[in-house]
Amino acid sequence: MGAANGAGEIVVLLGSPGVGKGTQGVRLGRDLGWAHVSTGDLLRAALEEGTALGTEAARYMDAGELVPDDVIVDLVREHLAAMSPGRGVVFDGFPRTVPQARALDRVLSGAGRSVSRVCLLEAREEVLVKRISGRRSSPNGRVYNVHFDPPMRDGVCDETGEPLIHRADDRPDTVRARLSVHREVTGPLVGFYEARGLLARVDGEGDIEAVYRALRAAVLG
């Protein structure tokens, strides 16, 4: 690895929905002074700003289609070009497929850089189902979890008194289907990075602090 704080490193975080890679990626970026890059965030920003890429992405989204890889990769290329050349980066949930990983390699190679570490946050399916299916949302945006962070009164927001919502895609059967699709799509990507000696597996089942310590050690160790 590079300097003590990982300056200039390019790290990719992988993991199933509910494993906490978003929370951990944001914290890792903040603590190390890295850019935290989520393609979902990049896409939302491009749409809000009405950039050329945002307009192109909107055409697909308005038609109910997935945004193509080349548009996503161009968003990443544009974002990287706008930041300091030697700044560390943590990619959160990107790439999602081997073709995206190869495209990221080409983008980074053009800047004289490469992926230095890939961390796979892992948790058993039953743990992930419990985490996701336990979510309850208030109309004001606050999210509870009936297992880990329940409201004071069952089914009611502490702040507004409004009924909490259990989203259809957070129901157990739907969550299991989502996890199955995720494994099928990302399995080859895990093998791709493992074959290159870049993959580190991190136990994602502990509390937030324990997972963060393990993740940081995997990145900087």
Buried (B, 14 or more C-beta within 10 A) or exposed (E): EEEEEBBBBBBBBBBBBBBBBBEBBBBBBEEBEBBBBBBEBBBEEBBEEEBEBBEBBBEEEEEEEEBEBEBBBBBBBBBBEEEEEEBBBBBBBBBBBBBBBEBBBEBBEEEEBEBBBBBBBBBEBEBBBBBBBBBBBBEEEBEBBBEEEBBEEEBBBEEEEEEBBBEEEBBEEBBBEBBEEBEEEBEEBBEBBBEEEBBBBBEBBBEEEEBBEBBBEBBBE
